[in-house]
Amino acid sequence: MGKKRSNRATFVDIAHAEPHLREDAARILHETFIEKGIDAWCTIEDAREEVAECTAEGMICIGLVIDGELIGWGGVRPMYDTVTLELHPLVVRLDRQRAGIGTTIVRELEARAEAAGALNIVLGTDDETGRTNLCEFDFEQFPVGEAIARLKNVNDHPFSFYEKCGYRVIGIIPDANGPGKPDIWMWRRIRGSRT
Ligand SMILES: CC(C)(COP(=O)(O)OP(=O)(O)OC[C@H]1O[C@@H](n2cnc3c(N)ncnc32)[C@H](O)[C@@H]1OP(=O)(O)O)[C@@H](O)C(=O)NCCC(=O)NCCS
């Protein structure tokens, strides 16, 4: 008889989690971004370093554990002191995406950020693989505001996920990661506005 799934979900503070959960956090980061063709955390060592950085003092870093398994994790860190925090990173295990887990983690990070006194969360979401239409614009000529107004999701870029979580696009850094590889900046006021 197979193991019965109870779907018991809990949040863990990754800084104080058991070593195997920290290792799972690194593995999920490494495997998920490799699969998406994104040039980040190319080795498991890079991903372990990221987990260490995200769990340093002053960071909020949480993971969602279901039936003892880490399913996804994310963090926020001071950006403009502790008034505005940056959400980085956010990742959901490949086999559990599109089931509300990312939204659940974002909401918990917002609640913890608000409890810590933050007013806003901002985040940058890169487009290194042409998953939006931004590579069509020549930003030396074309106004950024108009590009934001015309922004389209071409191939499952996560900015649409963040929009569904209530974040607005507030800026673009053209060529942030190389020619035609912009970073999209998004913002949400969290204090008093969570749904
Ligand atoms: C982006 C990510 C965190 C979203 O988490 P998730 O658990 O899959 O998302 P949810 O199920 O909570 O999605 C909420 C909504 O956003 C939509 N959505 C999620 N990912 C999306 C994407 N890449 N493109 C377009 N829409 C997306 C869902 O379809 C859902 O829409 P609905 O409410 O209309 O049904 C997850 O897919 C992931 O880890 N991706 C790889 C890593 C990554 O890109 N991280 C973000 C870097 S900035």
The ligand as a Gaussian input file, in Angstrom:
#p B3LYP/6-31G(d) Opt

LIG

0 1
 C        7.027000      31.901000     -11.183000
 C        6.652000      30.892000     -10.095000
 C        7.316000      31.286000      -8.778000
 C        5.118000      30.908000      -9.929000
 O        4.731000      29.983000      -8.932000
 P        3.479000      29.000000      -9.180000
 O        3.229000      28.225000      -7.965000
 O        3.751000      28.236000     -10.429000
 O        2.330000      30.070000      -9.462000
 P        0.791000      30.044000      -9.000000
 O        0.231000      28.682000      -9.246000
 O        0.639000      30.607000      -7.641000
 O        0.200000      31.050000     -10.095000
 C       -0.704000      32.117000      -9.837000
 C       -1.207000      32.624000     -11.181000
 O       -0.094000      33.063000     -11.990000
 C       -0.056000      32.332000     -13.233000
 N        1.345000      32.058000     -13.576000
 C        2.247000      31.393000     -12.830000
 N        3.431000      31.350000     -13.463000
 C        3.247000      32.012000     -14.641000
 C        4.108000      32.288000     -15.745000
 N        5.390000      31.906000     -15.760000
 N        3.588000      32.980000     -16.807000
 C        2.290000      33.380000     -16.821000
 N        1.431000      33.143000     -15.776000
 C        1.913000      32.463000     -14.720000
 C       -0.815000      31.034000     -12.937000
 O       -1.319000      30.447000     -14.125000
 C       -1.918000      31.534000     -12.005000
 O       -2.914000      32.181000     -12.781000
 P       -4.480000      32.026000     -12.423000
 O       -4.631000      32.617000     -11.039000
 O       -5.170000      32.812000     -13.488000
 O       -4.767000      30.558000     -12.451000
 C        7.066000      29.434000     -10.474000
 O        6.423000      29.054000     -11.663000
 C        8.553000      29.255000     -10.629000
 O        9.237000      28.870000      -9.670000
 N        9.089000      29.505000     -11.839000
 C       10.509000      29.329000     -12.101000
 C       11.357000      30.313000     -11.334000
 C       10.967000      31.744000     -11.607000
 O       10.712000      32.147000     -12.750000
 N       10.926000      32.529000     -10.517000
 C       10.625000      33.937000     -10.589000
 C       11.862000      34.674000     -10.980000
 S       11.631000      36.407000     -10.860000

